[in-house]
Each structure stands twice: as C-alpha cells, then as structure tokens.
Amino acid sequence: MYDPGDDAEAIDRKKPQHTEHGRMRRESRPESGIGAHINSAASDADARVLRAIAGPPPTEAEAQLIATAAREPVRIFTRVLVTDLETGEQERYTIVPHDEGNLEAGRITVGSPLGRGLLEEYPGSVVAVKTPGGKRLYRILKVDV
C-alpha cells in the first residue's frame, strides 16, 4: 500500500496498472447467459413494435400532403384527414365534444377510440387504435385548424 512518506511518483508506481490486453479483453467480452437473451429479445420486440406502429411508408400523394400540412396537433374542433392503413381509404373527421358526435357527418367525439388516438398527434404520425372490431392503424395526413 502507500507509505506516508511516498511522493507522487512512488504513489503512481504503486497504483494497480491495467494492461492494454486486459482492457481489450474486458471490452470485447460478449454478454453471455440470460442477460444476452433478454437484451436480444427486447431489441427484437422493439423492432417489431416500431415496424407495426410505423406502418407501410406513405404513398407519394400522402407524402406531399404531409409535407405541406400545417404542423399543428389534432385538437378538439380540428378537421383531420387520415388514411386507414388496412383498407387504404382516406377519411376526414372533425373532433368534437362528447355530446356532438355524428359518424355519418364525419364528427367523432374526443372520447371515441379514434378520437382519443388522434388527439395531440401530428401530420405524418401513425396511430394504433383499439376499436370494437380490433386494432386499426391510421396515418394522419392533414390537420385543419
């Protein structure tokens, strides 16, 4: 160990030295055991979730709409143009309070599954919505304030 009379050079000489070989061996050691399996499974799951949420890339026409859309989020009383990624159909909705919903007129409430999914999202976003018929993916193309 260190002696009370040691100068700085003596202290440096007595410090444990880490060799370059030992450092390289520690840095290159792959994870093994359960930790590696957990990390691998987590990264695979993350990639699957990102692919599912991102949906297919937008068509050229959709990309042009998104590029020219105002960068405003979906809020109550905004009109939203979305694409149903399963059917490819474009639909326009107005987000309204709970008591003003009328699906035939394109007015969906903030409390509906689609209304909740769209709120505070921006053009270009893909939202996953749980509906009574199952999970649906929608891409927001345009938000009119």
N, CA, C and O atoms as a GROMACS GRO file, in nm:
protein
  580
    1MET      N    1   0.084  -0.117   0.000
    1MET     CA    2   0.000   0.000   0.000
    1MET      C    3   0.088   0.124   0.000
    1MET      O    4   0.208   0.115  -0.027
    2TYR      N    5   0.031   0.236   0.030
    2TYR     CA    6   0.104   0.362   0.025
    2TYR      C    7   0.166   0.391   0.162
    2TYR      O    8   0.105   0.366   0.266
    3ASP      N    9   0.288   0.444   0.158
    3ASP     CA   10   0.356   0.485   0.280
    3ASP      C   11   0.339   0.634   0.298
    3ASP      O   12   0.331   0.708   0.199
    4PRO      N   13   0.332   0.682   0.424
    4PRO     CA   14   0.312   0.824   0.448
    4PRO      C   15   0.418   0.912   0.382
    4PRO      O   16   0.389   1.026   0.349
    5GLY      N   17   0.540   0.863   0.362
    5GLY     CA   18   0.648   0.944   0.307
    5GLY      C   19   0.658   0.936   0.155
    5GLY      O   20   0.748   0.996   0.097
    6ASP      N   21   0.567   0.862   0.089
    6ASP     CA   22   0.576   0.847  -0.057
    6ASP      C   23   0.547   0.979  -0.128
    6ASP      O   24   0.457   1.054  -0.091
    7ASP      N   25   0.628   1.004  -0.231
    7ASP     CA   26   0.600   1.119  -0.315
    7ASP      C   27   0.505   1.077  -0.428
    7ASP      O   28   0.467   0.960  -0.435
    8ALA      N   29   0.467   1.169  -0.516
    8ALA     CA   30   0.369   1.142  -0.621
    8ALA      C   31   0.416   1.030  -0.714
    8ALA      O   32   0.335   0.947  -0.755
    9GLU      N   33   0.547   1.026  -0.747
    9GLU     CA   34   0.596   0.921  -0.836
    9GLU      C   35   0.586   0.784  -0.770
    9GLU      O   36   0.553   0.686  -0.836
   10ALA      N   37   0.614   0.776  -0.644
   10ALA     CA   38   0.607   0.649  -0.574
   10ALA      C   39   0.462   0.600  -0.567
   10ALA      O   40   0.436   0.481  -0.581
   11ILE      N   41   0.369   0.693  -0.545
   11ILE     CA   42   0.228   0.655  -0.540
   11ILE      C   43   0.185   0.603  -0.676
   11ILE      O   44   0.116   0.501  -0.685
   12ASP      N   45   0.225   0.672  -0.784
   12ASP     CA   46   0.190   0.626  -0.919
   12ASP      C   47   0.244   0.487  -0.947
   12ASP      O   48   0.177   0.406  -1.010
   13ARG      N   49   0.366   0.459  -0.901
   13ARG     CA   50   0.427   0.327  -0.923
   13ARG      C   51   0.351   0.218  -0.849
   13ARG      O   52   0.347   0.104  -0.895
   14LYS      N   53   0.290   0.251  -0.736
   14LYS     CA   54   0.221   0.151  -0.655
   14LYS      C   55   0.075   0.130  -0.696
   14LYS      O   56   0.012   0.034  -0.652
   15LYS      N   57   0.021   0.219  -0.779
   15LYS     CA   58  -0.119   0.203  -0.824
   15LYS      C   59  -0.129   0.079  -0.910
   15LYS      O   60  -0.037   0.047  -0.985
   16PRO      N   61  -0.240   0.009  -0.901
   16PRO     CA   62  -0.255  -0.107  -0.988
   16PRO      C   63  -0.257  -0.062  -1.133
   16PRO      O   64  -0.324   0.034  -1.169
   17GLN      N   65  -0.184  -0.133  -1.215
   17GLN     CA   66  -0.175  -0.099  -1.356
   17GLN      C   67  -0.268  -0.190  -1.436
   17GLN      O   68  -0.268  -0.312  -1.420
   18HIS      N   69  -0.346  -0.128  -1.522
   18HIS     CA   70  -0.435  -0.204  -1.610
   18HIS      C   71  -0.365  -0.217  -1.743
   18HIS      O   72  -0.332  -0.118  -1.808
   19THR      N   73  -0.342  -0.338  -1.781
   19THR     CA   74  -0.272  -0.359  -1.907
   19THR      C   75  -0.366  -0.339  -2.024
   19THR      O   76  -0.488  -0.353  -2.010
   20GLU      N   77  -0.311  -0.306  -2.138
   20GLU     CA   78  -0.389  -0.288  -2.259
   20GLU      C   79  -0.462  -0.418  -2.295
   20GLU      O   80  -0.577  -0.417  -2.336
   21HIS      N   81  -0.392  -0.531  -2.278
   21HIS     CA   82  -0.453  -0.660  -2.309
   21HIS      C   83  -0.576  -0.686  -2.220
   21HIS      O   84  -0.679  -0.731  -2.269
   22GLY      N   85  -0.565  -0.657  -2.092
   22GLY     CA   86  -0.677  -0.679  -2.001
   22GLY      C   87  -0.795  -0.589  -2.032
   22GLY      O   88  -0.910  -0.631  -2.024
   23ARG      N   89  -0.766  -0.463  -2.068
   23ARG     CA   90  -0.873  -0.370  -2.102
   23ARG      C   91  -0.944  -0.417  -2.229
   23ARG      O   92  -1.067  -0.416  -2.234
   24MET      N   93  -0.869  -0.458  -2.329
   24MET     CA   94  -0.930  -0.505  -2.455
   24MET      C   95  -1.014  -0.630  -2.431
   24MET      O   96  -1.122  -0.645  -2.488
   25ARG      N   97  -0.964  -0.720  -2.346
   25ARG     CA   98  -1.039  -0.843  -2.317
   25ARG      C   99  -1.172  -0.811  -2.249
   25ARG      O  100  -1.274  -0.872  -2.280
   26ARG      N  101  -1.170  -0.716  -2.154
   26ARG     CA  102  -1.293  -0.679  -2.085
   26ARG      C  103  -1.392  -0.613  -2.180
   26ARG      O  104  -1.512  -0.641  -2.174
   27GLU      N  105  -1.343  -0.525  -2.270
   27GLU     CA  106  -1.431  -0.452  -2.360
   27GLU      C  107  -1.490  -0.542  -2.468
   27GLU      O  108  -1.602  -0.518  -2.514
   28SER      N  109  -1.417  -0.645  -2.509
   28SER     CA  110  -1.466  -0.729  -2.618
   28SER      C  111  -1.546  -0.849  -2.571
   28SER      O  112  -1.598  -0.924  -2.653
   29ARG      N  113  -1.555  -0.868  -2.441
   29ARG     CA  114  -1.625  -0.983  -2.387
   29ARG      C  115  -1.774  -0.973  -2.418
   29ARG      O  116  -1.840  -0.879  -2.372
   30PRO      N  117  -1.829  -1.066  -2.494
   30PRO     CA  118  -1.972  -1.059  -2.523
   30PRO      C  119  -2.054  -1.095  -2.401
   30PRO      O  120  -2.009  -1.168  -2.313
   31GLU      N  121  -2.174  -1.041  -2.398
   31GLU     CA  122  -2.263  -1.080  -2.289
   31GLU      C  123  -2.295  -1.228  -2.306
   31GLU      O  124  -2.301  -1.280  -2.417
   32SER      N  125  -2.314  -1.292  -2.197
   32SER     CA  126  -2.350  -1.433  -2.206
   32SER      C  127  -2.460  -1.461  -2.107
   32SER      O  128  -2.492  -1.378  -2.022
   33GLY      N  129  -2.518  -1.576  -2.119
   33GLY     CA  130  -2.621  -1.618  -2.026
   33GLY      C  131  -2.753  -1.548  -2.050
   33GLY      O  132  -2.784  -1.506  -2.162
   34ILE      N  133  -2.830  -1.538  -1.943
   34ILE     CA  134  -2.965  -1.486  -1.953
   34ILE      C  135  -2.969  -1.340  -1.995
   34ILE      O  136  -3.062  -1.299  -2.064
   35GLY      N  137  -2.870  -1.259  -1.956
   35GLY     CA  138  -2.867  -1.118  -1.993
   35GLY      C  139  -2.865  -1.098  -2.144
   35GLY      O  140  -2.934  -1.011  -2.196
   36ALA      N  141  -2.787  -1.179  -2.213
   36ALA     CA  142  -2.780  -1.168  -2.359
   36ALA      C  143  -2.913  -1.204  -2.422
   36ALA      O  144  -2.957  -1.138  -2.516
   37HIS      N  145  -2.978  -1.307  -2.369
   37HIS     CA  146  -3.107  -1.347  -2.424
   37HIS      C  147  -3.214  -1.240  -2.400
   37HIS      O  148  -3.296  -1.214  -2.488
   38ILE      N  149  -3.212  -1.180  -2.284
   38ILE     CA  150  -3.309  -1.074  -2.254
   38ILE      C  151  -3.287  -0.955  -2.344
   38ILE      O  152  -3.382  -0.902  -2.402
   39ASN      N  153  -3.160  -0.911  -2.359
   39ASN     CA  154  -3.132  -0.797  -2.446
   39ASN      C  155  -3.170  -0.825  -2.590
   39ASN      O  156  -3.224  -0.739  -2.658
   40SER      N  157  -3.141  -0.946  -2.636
   40SER     CA  158  -3.175  -0.982  -2.774
   40SER      C  159  -3.326  -0.983  -2.794
   40SER      O  160  -3.375  -0.930  -2.893
   41ALA      N  161  -3.398  -1.043  -2.701
   41ALA     CA  162  -3.544  -1.048  -2.712
   41ALA      C  163  -3.605  -0.909  -2.706
   41ALA      O  164  -3.699  -0.879  -2.778
   42ALA      N  165  -3.551  -0.823  -2.621
   42ALA     CA  166  -3.603  -0.687  -2.608
   42ALA      C  167  -3.580  -0.609  -2.736
   42ALA      O  168  -3.670  -0.537  -2.781
   43SER      N  169  -3.463  -0.621  -2.796
   43SER     CA  170  -3.437  -0.545  -2.918
   43SER      C  171  -3.522  -0.599  -3.034
   43SER      O  172  -3.566  -0.521  -3.118
   44ASP      N  173  -3.545  -0.731  -3.040
   44ASP     CA  174  -3.633  -0.788  -3.143
   44ASP      C  175  -3.775  -0.737  -3.125
   44ASP      O  176  -3.841  -0.701  -3.222
   45ALA      N  177  -3.823  -0.734  -3.001
   45ALA     CA  178  -3.959  -0.685  -2.974
   45ALA      C  179  -3.971  -0.538  -3.008
   45ALA      O  180  -4.071  -0.496  -3.066
   46ASP      N  181  -3.869  -0.458  -2.973
   46ASP     CA  182  -3.871  -0.315  -3.007
   46ASP      C  183  -3.880  -0.295  -3.157
   46ASP      O  184  -3.956  -0.210  -3.204
   47ALA      N  185  -3.805  -0.372  -3.233
   47ALA     CA  186  -3.806  -0.359  -3.379
   47ALA      C  187  -3.943  -0.395  -3.435
   47ALA      O  188  -3.992  -0.328  -3.526
   48ARG      N  189  -4.005  -0.501  -3.382
   48ARG     CA  190  -4.139  -0.541  -3.430
   48ARG      C  191  -4.242  -0.434  -3.398
   48ARG      O  192  -4.328  -0.403  -3.481
   49VAL      N  193  -4.235  -0.377  -3.279
   49VAL     CA  194  -4.330  -0.272  -3.241
   49VAL      C  195  -4.312  -0.150  -3.330
   49VAL      O  196  -4.411  -0.093  -3.375
   50LEU      N  197  -4.188  -0.110  -3.354
   50LEU     CA  198  -4.165   0.007  -3.439
   50LEU      C  199  -4.216  -0.016  -3.581
   50LEU      O  200  -4.275   0.074  -3.640
   51ARG      N  201  -4.195  -0.136  -3.636
   51ARG     CA  202  -4.246  -0.166  -3.770
   51ARG      C  203  -4.398  -0.161  -3.772
   51ARG      O  204  -4.457  -0.109  -3.866
   52ALA      N  205  -4.461  -0.216  -3.668
   52ALA     CA  206  -4.608  -0.218  -3.663
   52ALA      C  207  -4.664  -0.078  -3.649
   52ALA      O  208  -4.764  -0.044  -3.713
   53ILE      N  209  -4.602   0.005  -3.568
   53ILE     CA  210  -4.652   0.140  -3.547
   53ILE      C  211  -4.626   0.227  -3.669
   53ILE      O  212  -4.710   0.310  -3.705
   54ALA      N  213  -4.512   0.211  -3.731
   54ALA     CA  214  -4.479   0.295  -3.846
   54ALA      C  215  -4.568   0.264  -3.966
   54ALA      O  216  -4.595   0.352  -4.048
   55GLY      N  217  -4.615   0.140  -3.976
   55GLY     CA  218  -4.698   0.103  -4.089
   55GLY      C  219  -4.619   0.111  -4.218
   55GLY      O  220  -4.498   0.136  -4.215
   56PRO      N  221  -4.685   0.090  -4.329
   56PRO     CA  222  -4.615   0.099  -4.457
   56PRO      C  223  -4.578   0.243  -4.486
   56PRO      O  224  -4.641   0.335  -4.434
   57PRO      N  225  -4.476   0.265  -4.568
   57PRO     CA  226  -4.440   0.403  -4.598
   57PRO      C  227  -4.554   0.474  -4.672
   57PRO      O  228  -4.632   0.409  -4.742
   58PRO      N  229  -4.564   0.604  -4.657
   58PRO     CA  230  -4.672   0.676  -4.724
   58PRO      C  231  -4.654   0.675  -4.875
   58PRO      O  232  -4.542   0.668  -4.925
   59THR      N  233  -4.765   0.682  -4.946
   59THR     CA  234  -4.759   0.693  -5.091
   59THR      C  235  -4.705   0.831  -5.125
   59THR      O  236  -4.692   0.917  -5.038
   60GLU      N  237  -4.673   0.853  -5.251
   60GLU     CA  238  -4.620   0.983  -5.291
   60GLU      C  239  -4.721   1.094  -5.265
   60GLU      O  240  -4.685   1.203  -5.218
   61ALA      N  241  -4.848   1.067  -5.296
   61ALA     CA  242  -4.952   1.168  -5.273
   61ALA      C  243  -4.967   1.197  -5.124
   61ALA      O  244  -4.984   1.312  -5.084
   62GLU      N  245  -4.963   1.092  -5.041
   62GLU     CA  246  -4.972   1.111  -4.896
   62GLU      C  247  -4.852   1.190  -4.844
   62GLU      O  248  -4.868   1.279  -4.760
   63ALA      N  249  -4.734   1.159  -4.895
   63ALA     CA  250  -4.613   1.229  -4.851
   63ALA      C  251  -4.622   1.378  -4.885
   63ALA      O  252  -4.577   1.462  -4.807
   64GLN      N  253  -4.678   1.410  -5.002
   64GLN     CA  254  -4.693   1.551  -5.039
   64GLN      C  255  -4.792   1.622  -4.947
   64GLN      O  256  -4.769   1.736  -4.908
   65LEU      N  257  -4.902   1.553  -4.912
   65LEU     CA  258  -4.999   1.612  -4.818
   65LEU      C  259  -4.935   1.638  -4.683
   65LEU      O  260  -4.953   1.745  -4.624
   66ILE      N  261  -4.860   1.540  -4.635
   66ILE     CA  262  -4.795   1.553  -4.504
   66ILE      C  263  -4.694   1.668  -4.507
   66ILE      O  264  -4.686   1.746  -4.413
   67ALA      N  265  -4.617   1.676  -4.616
   67ALA     CA  266  -4.513   1.779  -4.626
   67ALA      C  267  -4.571   1.920  -4.627
   67ALA      O  268  -4.510   2.014  -4.576
   68THR      N  269  -4.690   1.936  -4.687
   68THR     CA  270  -4.749   2.070  -4.696
   68THR      C  271  -4.845   2.100  -4.581
   68THR      O  272  -4.894   2.213  -4.569
   69ALA      N  273  -4.872   2.002  -4.497
   69ALA     CA  274  -4.966   2.022  -4.386
   69ALA      C  275  -4.906   2.113  -4.279
   69ALA      O  276  -4.785   2.115  -4.257
   70ALA      N  277  -4.994   2.188  -4.215
   70ALA     CA  278  -4.952   2.272  -4.102
   70ALA      C  279  -4.904   2.180  -3.991
   70ALA      O  280  -4.959   2.071  -3.973
   71ARG      N  281  -4.805   2.221  -3.917
   71ARG     CA  282  -4.750   2.139  -3.809
   71ARG      C  283  -4.827   2.164  -3.680
   71ARG      O  284  -4.770   2.200  -3.577
   72GLU      N  285  -4.957   2.143  -3.688
   72GLU     CA  286  -5.043   2.159  -3.571
   72GLU      C  287  -5.091   2.023  -3.526
   72GLU      O  288  -5.119   1.937  -3.610
   73PRO      N  289  -5.101   2.000  -3.396
   73PRO     CA  290  -5.152   1.871  -3.349
   73PRO      C  291  -5.304   1.865  -3.362
   73PRO      O  292  -5.372   1.967  -3.377
   74VAL      N  293  -5.356   1.744  -3.355
   74VAL     CA  294  -5.501   1.724  -3.356
   74VAL      C  295  -5.555   1.769  -3.221
   74VAL      O  296  -5.506   1.728  -3.116
   75ARG      N  297  -5.655   1.854  -3.225
   75ARG     CA  298  -5.720   1.902  -3.102
   75ARG      C  299  -5.869   1.903  -3.126
   75ARG      O  300  -5.916   1.874  -3.236
   76ILE      N  301  -5.945   1.935  -3.023
   76ILE     CA  302  -6.089   1.942  -3.036
   76ILE      C  303  -6.124   2.052  -3.137
   76ILE      O  304  -6.061   2.157  -3.139
   77PHE      N  305  -6.224   2.027  -3.219
   77PHE     CA  306  -6.273   2.114  -3.326
   77PHE      C  307  -6.179   2.125  -3.446
   77PHE      O  308  -6.199   2.211  -3.531
   78THR      N  309  -6.076   2.040  -3.456
   78THR     CA  310  -5.994   2.039  -3.577
   78THR      C  311  -6.047   1.933  -3.672
   78THR      O  312  -6.107   1.834  -3.631
   79ARG      N  313  -6.023   1.956  -3.801
   79ARG     CA  314  -6.058   1.858  -3.903
   79ARG      C  315  -5.932   1.780  -3.936
   79ARG      O  316  -5.824   1.838  -3.949
   80VAL      N  317  -5.947   1.649  -3.948
   80VAL     CA  318  -5.831   1.561  -3.966
   80VAL      C  319  -5.855   1.473  -4.088
   80VAL      O  320  -5.962   1.413  -4.102
   81LEU      N  321  -5.755   1.465  -4.176
   81LEU     CA  322  -5.759   1.374  -4.288
   81LEU      C  323  -5.666   1.258  -4.254
   81LEU      O  324  -5.547   1.279  -4.229
   82VAL      N  325  -5.720   1.136  -4.253
   82VAL     CA  326  -5.642   1.018  -4.217
   82VAL      C  327  -5.655   0.912  -4.326
   82VAL      O  328  -5.750   0.913  -4.403
   83THR      N  329  -5.557   0.822  -4.329
   83THR     CA  330  -5.565   0.704  -4.414
   83THR      C  331  -5.574   0.583  -4.325
   83THR      O  332  -5.493   0.566  -4.234
   84ASP      N  333  -5.673   0.498  -4.350
   84ASP     CA  334  -5.682   0.370  -4.282
   84ASP      C  335  -5.580   0.280  -4.349
   84ASP      O  336  -5.594   0.247  -4.467
   85LEU      N  337  -5.476   0.240  -4.277
   85LEU     CA  338  -5.367   0.165  -4.337
   85LEU      C  339  -5.405   0.023  -4.376
   85LEU      O  340  -5.333  -0.041  -4.453
   86GLU      N  341  -5.516  -0.027  -4.325
   86GLU     CA  342  -5.562  -0.161  -4.364
   86GLU      C  343  -5.634  -0.157  -4.498
   86GLU      O  344  -5.611  -0.242  -4.584
   87THR      N  345  -5.720  -0.059  -4.515
   87THR     CA  346  -5.801  -0.052  -4.638
   87THR      C  347  -5.744   0.045  -4.740
   87THR      O  348  -5.776   0.035  -4.859
   88GLY      N  349  -5.659   0.140  -4.696
   88GLY     CA  350  -5.605   0.240  -4.786
   88GLY      C  351  -5.701   0.356  -4.811
   88GLY      O  352  -5.669   0.447  -4.887
   89GLU      N  353  -5.818   0.353  -4.747
   89GLU     CA  354  -5.917   0.459  -4.768
   89GLU      C  355  -5.881   0.583  -4.685
   89GLU      O  356  -5.835   0.573  -4.572
   90GLN      N  357  -5.904   0.699  -4.747
   90GLN     CA  358  -5.886   0.824  -4.676
   90GLN      C  359  -6.020   0.868  -4.619
   90GLN      O  360  -6.123   0.856  -4.684
   91GLU      N  361  -6.016   0.917  -4.497
   91GLU     CA  362  -6.138   0.963  -4.429
   91GLU      C  363  -6.109   1.096  -4.362
   91GLU      O  364  -5.999   1.120  -4.312
   92ARG      N  365  -6.208   1.183  -4.362
   92ARG     CA  366  -6.194   1.314  -4.298
   92ARG      C  367  -6.290   1.320  -4.180
   92ARG      O  368  -6.409   1.288  -4.193
   93TYR      N  369  -6.238   1.359  -4.064
   93TYR     CA  370  -6.318   1.369  -3.942
   93TYR      C  371  -6.298   1.506  -3.878
   93TYR      O  372  -6.195   1.570  -3.895
   94THR      N  373  -6.399   1.547  -3.803
   94THR     CA  374  -6.386   1.663  -3.716
   94THR      C  375  -6.396   1.610  -3.574
   94THR      O  376  -6.486   1.532  -3.542
   95ILE      N  377  -6.304   1.651  -3.489
   95ILE     CA  378  -6.303   1.607  -3.348
   95ILE      C  379  -6.395   1.701  -3.271
   95ILE      O  380  -6.376   1.823  -3.273
   96VAL      N  381  -6.494   1.645  -3.202
   96VAL     CA  382  -6.596   1.726  -3.134
   96VAL      C  383  -6.613   1.679  -2.989
   96VAL      O  384  -6.566   1.571  -2.953
   97PRO      N  385  -6.681   1.760  -2.905
   97PRO     CA  386  -6.709   1.719  -2.767
   97PRO      C  387  -6.799   1.594  -2.765
   97PRO      O  388  -6.855   1.553  -2.867
   98HIS      N  389  -6.811   1.536  -2.646
   98HIS     CA  390  -6.884   1.410  -2.628
   98HIS      C  391  -7.028   1.414  -2.680
   98HIS      O  392  -7.075   1.315  -2.736
   99ASP      N  393  -7.096   1.522  -2.664
   99ASP     CA  394  -7.239   1.526  -2.698
   99ASP      C  395  -7.267   1.567  -2.843
   99ASP      O  396  -7.383   1.581  -2.880
  100GLU      N  397  -7.163   1.588  -2.926
  100GLU     CA  398  -7.185   1.635  -3.062
  100GLU      C  399  -7.145   1.534  -3.169
  100GLU      O  400  -7.143   1.568  -3.287
  101GLY      N  401  -7.113   1.411  -3.131
  101GLY     CA  402  -7.068   1.311  -3.226
  101GLY      C  403  -7.175   1.270  -3.325
  101GLY      O  404  -7.292   1.257  -3.289
  102ASN      N  405  -7.136   1.249  -3.450
  102ASN     CA  406  -7.225   1.202  -3.555
  102ASN      C  407  -7.135   1.143  -3.664
  102ASN      O  408  -7.084   1.215  -3.749
  103LEU      N  409  -7.116   1.012  -3.660
  103LEU     CA  410  -7.022   0.946  -3.750
  103LEU      C  411  -7.060   0.966  -3.897
  103LEU      O  412  -6.973   0.983  -3.981
  104GLU      N  413  -7.192   0.963  -3.928
  104GLU     CA  414  -7.234   0.982  -4.066
  104GLU      C  415  -7.193   1.119  -4.119
  104GLU      O  416  -7.167   1.134  -4.238
  105ALA      N  417  -7.188   1.219  -4.032
  105ALA     CA  418  -7.148   1.354  -4.071
  105ALA      C  419  -6.997   1.374  -4.056
  105ALA      O  420  -6.947   1.484  -4.080
  106GLY      N  421  -6.924   1.268  -4.017
  106GLY     CA  422  -6.778   1.279  -4.002
  106GLY      C  423  -6.735   1.347  -3.875
  106GLY      O  424  -6.624   1.400  -3.868
  107ARG      N  425  -6.821   1.347  -3.774
  107ARG     CA  426  -6.791   1.412  -3.647
  107ARG      C  427  -6.769   1.304  -3.541
  107ARG      O  428  -6.863   1.235  -3.502
  108ILE      N  429  -6.644   1.288  -3.496
  108ILE     CA  430  -6.614   1.188  -3.393
  108ILE      C  431  -6.581   1.259  -3.263
  108ILE      O  432  -6.522   1.367  -3.262
  109THR      N  433  -6.620   1.196  -3.154
  109THR     CA  434  -6.600   1.259  -3.024
  109THR      C  435  -6.459   1.237  -2.970
  109THR      O  436  -6.390   1.144  -3.010
  110VAL      N  437  -6.419   1.324  -2.879
  110VAL     CA  438  -6.288   1.312  -2.816
  110VAL      C  439  -6.279   1.185  -2.732
  110VAL      O  440  -6.169   1.137  -2.704
  111GLY      N  441  -6.394   1.131  -2.692
  111GLY     CA  442  -6.394   1.010  -2.609
  111GLY      C  443  -6.400   0.881  -2.688
  111GLY      O  444  -6.386   0.773  -2.630
  112SER      N  445  -6.420   0.889  -2.820
  112SER     CA  446  -6.424   0.768  -2.901
  112SER      C  447  -6.284   0.710  -2.914
  112SER      O  448  -6.186   0.783  -2.897
  113PRO      N  449  -6.272   0.581  -2.944
  113PRO     CA  450  -6.137   0.524  -2.958
  113PRO      C  451  -6.051   0.599  -3.060
  113PRO      O  452  -5.934   0.627  -3.034
  114LEU      N  453  -6.108   0.631  -3.176
  114LEU     CA  454  -6.031   0.703  -3.277
  114LEU      C  455  -6.000   0.845  -3.232
  114LEU      O  456  -5.890   0.895  -3.253
  115GLY      N  457  -6.097   0.911  -3.171
  115GLY     CA  458  -6.075   1.047  -3.121
  115GLY      C  459  -5.963   1.052  -3.019
  115GLY      O  460  -5.877   1.140  -3.026
  116ARG      N  461  -5.964   0.958  -2.924
  116ARG     CA  462  -5.857   0.952  -2.823
  116ARG      C  463  -5.722   0.924  -2.888
  116ARG      O  464  -5.620   0.980  -2.848
  117GLY      N  465  -5.721   0.836  -2.989
  117GLY     CA  466  -5.596   0.801  -3.056
  117GLY      C  467  -5.536   0.915  -3.136
  117GLY      O  468  -5.414   0.927  -3.145
  118LEU      N  469  -5.622   0.998  -3.193
  118LEU     CA  470  -5.573   1.108  -3.277
  118LEU      C  471  -5.530   1.231  -3.199
  118LEU      O  472  -5.444   1.307  -3.244
  119LEU      N  473  -5.590   1.253  -3.082
  119LEU     CA  474  -5.562   1.375  -3.005
  119LEU      C  475  -5.413   1.394  -2.981
  119LEU      O  476  -5.342   1.302  -2.942
  120GLU      N  477  -5.368   1.518  -3.003
  120GLU     CA  478  -5.230   1.563  -2.980
  120GLU      C  479  -5.127   1.498  -3.072
  120GLU      O  480  -5.007   1.509  -3.047
  121GLU      N  481  -5.171   1.430  -3.178
  121GLU     CA  482  -5.078   1.373  -3.276
  121GLU      C  483  -5.063   1.471  -3.392
  121GLU      O  484  -5.148   1.558  -3.412
  122TYR      N  485  -4.958   1.456  -3.469
  122TYR     CA  486  -4.924   1.548  -3.577
  122TYR      C  487  -4.934   1.480  -3.714
  122TYR      O  488  -4.933   1.358  -3.722
  123PRO      N  489  -4.943   1.560  -3.821
  123PRO     CA  490  -4.942   1.501  -3.956
  123PRO      C  491  -4.816   1.416  -3.976
  123PRO      O  492  -4.706   1.455  -3.937
  124GLY      N  493  -4.836   1.300  -4.037
  124GLY     CA  494  -4.727   1.205  -4.057
  124GLY      C  495  -4.725   1.095  -3.953
  124GLY      O  496  -4.666   0.990  -3.976
  125SER      N  497  -4.790   1.117  -3.838
  125SER     CA  498  -4.792   1.017  -3.732
  125SER      C  499  -4.882   0.900  -3.771
  125SER      O  500  -4.982   0.917  -3.841
  126VAL      N  501  -4.845   0.783  -3.725
  126VAL     CA  502  -4.929   0.665  -3.739
  126VAL      C  503  -4.978   0.630  -3.599
  126VAL      O  504  -4.898   0.615  -3.506
  127VAL      N  505  -5.109   0.616  -3.586
  127VAL     CA  506  -5.166   0.584  -3.455
  127VAL      C  507  -5.233   0.448  -3.460
  127VAL      O  508  -5.299   0.413  -3.558
  128ALA      N  509  -5.216   0.373  -3.354
  128ALA     CA  510  -5.283   0.244  -3.338
  128ALA      C  511  -5.405   0.268  -3.251
  128ALA      O  512  -5.394   0.324  -3.142
  129VAL      N  513  -5.520   0.224  -3.299
  129VAL     CA  514  -5.646   0.249  -3.229
  129VAL      C  515  -5.714   0.116  -3.202
  129VAL      O  516  -5.735   0.036  -3.294
  130LYS      N  517  -5.750   0.093  -3.076
  130LYS     CA  518  -5.829  -0.025  -3.041
  130LYS      C  519  -5.974   0.007  -3.065
  130LYS      O  520  -6.031   0.095  -3.000
  131THR      N  521  -6.035  -0.063  -3.158
  131THR     CA  522  -6.176  -0.042  -3.189
  131THR      C  523  -6.252  -0.169  -3.151
  131THR      O  524  -6.190  -0.272  -3.128
  132PRO      N  525  -6.386  -0.163  -3.145
  132PRO     CA  526  -6.461  -0.285  -3.116
  132PRO      C  527  -6.433  -0.396  -3.218
  132PRO      O  528  -6.446  -0.514  -3.186
  133GLY      N  529  -6.395  -0.359  -3.340
  133GLY     CA  530  -6.364  -0.458  -3.443
  133GLY      C  531  -6.220  -0.505  -3.443
  133GLY      O  532  -6.182  -0.588  -3.526
  134GLY      N  533  -6.139  -0.454  -3.352
  134GLY     CA  534  -5.997  -0.492  -3.346
  134GLY      C  535  -5.907  -0.371  -3.361
  134GLY      O  536  -5.954  -0.258  -3.374
  135LYS      N  537  -5.778  -0.396  -3.358
  135LYS     CA  538  -5.679  -0.287  -3.366
  135LYS      C  539  -5.670  -0.238  -3.511
  135LYS      O  540  -5.665  -0.318  -3.604
  136ARG      N  541  -5.668  -0.105  -3.528
  136ARG     CA  542  -5.657  -0.043  -3.660
  136ARG      C  543  -5.542   0.058  -3.656
  136ARG      O  544  -5.514   0.118  -3.553
  137LEU      N  545  -5.478   0.075  -3.770
  137LEU     CA  546  -5.370   0.174  -3.783
  137LEU      C  547  -5.416   0.283  -3.878
  137LEU      O  548  -5.470   0.256  -3.985
  138TYR      N  549  -5.394   0.408  -3.837
  138TYR     CA  550  -5.428   0.524  -3.918
  138TYR      C  551  -5.306   0.614  -3.930
  138TYR      O  552  -5.232   0.633  -3.834
  139ARG      N  553  -5.286   0.671  -4.049
  139ARG     CA  554  -5.181   0.771  -4.069
  139ARG      C  555  -5.249   0.906  -4.082
  139ARG      O  556  -5.342   0.922  -4.161
  140ILE      N  557  -5.204   1.004  -4.004
  140ILE     CA  558  -5.259   1.139  -4.012
  140ILE      C  559  -5.191   1.211  -4.128
  140ILE      O  560  -5.069   1.223  -4.134
  141LEU      N  561  -5.274   1.258  -4.222
  141LEU     CA  562  -5.220   1.326  -4.339
  141LEU      C  563  -5.224   1.477  -4.325
  141LEU      O  564  -5.130   1.547  -4.365
  142LYS      N  565  -5.334   1.528  -4.269
  142LYS     CA  566  -5.353   1.674  -4.264
  142LYS      C  567  -5.439   1.710  -4.145
  142LYS      O  568  -5.533   1.639  -4.112
  143VAL      N  569  -5.407   1.821  -4.082
  143VAL     CA  570  -5.486   1.874  -3.970
  143VAL      C  571  -5.524   2.017  -4.006
  143VAL      O  572  -5.437   2.101  -4.027
  144ASP      N  573  -5.653   2.044  -4.014
  144ASP     CA  574  -5.704   2.179  -4.041
  144ASP      C  575  -5.755   2.238  -3.912
  144ASP      O  576  -5.841   2.180  -3.845
  145VAL      N  577  -5.702   2.353  -3.876
  145VAL     CA  578  -5.742   2.418  -3.751
  145VAL      C  579  -5.867   2.498  -3.770
  145VAL      O  580  -5.916   2.560  -3.676
   0.00000   0.00000   0.00000
